[in-house]
Amino acid sequence: MLSGTSLSRLRKNLLAWFKQFQRDLPWRRTNDPYAVWLSEIMLQQTRVAAVIPYFERFLQHFPTIESLAKAPEEDVLRLWAGLGYYSRARNMQMAARQIVAMHNGAFPSNEAQVLALPGIGKYTTAAILSIAFGHKLAVLDGNVARVLARLAAIRGDLRAGNRWLELQKAANRLLAVELPGDWNQAMMELGATRCTPRAPHCLLCPVNEFCEARKLGLVELIPEKRKKRDTVQVMLGAVVFVDLKSRTLLLPPPKAATIRADMEDIPALLSRMWHFPTIQFSSRIVSRRKSPRSTKTGAQTPAAIELRQFVETQFFSGRKLQSDLLPLKQVRHAVTYRAITLFPFLSKVPKLPRIPGAKSLPLADLSSMPISNLTRKVAHSALSGTKA
């Protein structure tokens, strides 16, 4: 890695570039540790453009750590709905309650205390403490690792062996200790906007003269692509009850203790949020070549039969469901390594059935409840079906 005059020039170039060209993002207008923390959690595996409106709305509703700690979890999840990875929101609220209980509501400035909070690891700790408190801690995430790997022409899987540890040491050596917060943001910004995974903008890079990968013609080969976990195909079915007033039913977040053994993945697939009655189809359904909604009414397909039996057993104590199950347009969704194909069915009823714990609300407006993107897609399919 660089040292002496070269290192000083690299730091100067990068900080000057960041000062002039950094994106105007709402979390960069403050050094409030709560706002910095919120932004870092929301930005995990999520695009900046998607985060901005969520960040602003979240702070409007929960302007302080105390307000987040006191809020009902349902309200927190409702404001997070659509952003995905809902464990982030749950961990944030748990951490907020811990901060109120152990630190009088003030975000701690001690590294060990921050690391002890739910949902906060080494990267997030370094980001918050350097930006909000000026601590001399270097961040290392995917963007920063890519920049470092190209600067030093490090080949291979960056997370294999001791490479990640060595990259952290390199990040520590490069850190501009007089401006650690600006430096960390500059490194992240460089990786996000110039030193991108594909088609990097090397000619516009403020530190291209120091890049060994560019000199060797290896920029497109570094870092090595990680092997992805094989995709698992999952087939679900859901029934959407709709009454004469166009109201529907949502079930509360599923609890593991109440889930059948053959449907243990359902809570994760539904993001542990409010949802329509949903089933994971058995292997005999999945193995069939025909679509689970291959008939006009769907009443006689194996999928419709299995879904009907599930609903009657689970919610009606074995009593027969009087309405037909009408097939709707299928829904596709992805949750981590799972590719979900969900076959929704519409059940038009004169009066919504009474299901313990369920809530009735307009099918056209489910915004008052915390629901996942998957459930939102099912609702959209049902709305289209009711208009057909």
Beta strands, then each sheet from edge to edge (+ up, - down):
strand 1: 232-242
strand 2: 247-250
strand 3: 278-280
strand 4: 326-327
strand 5: 331-335
strand 6: 338-348
strand 7: 359-362
sheet 1: 3+ 1- 6- 4+
sheet 2: 3+ 1- 6- 5+
sheet 3: 2+ 7-
end
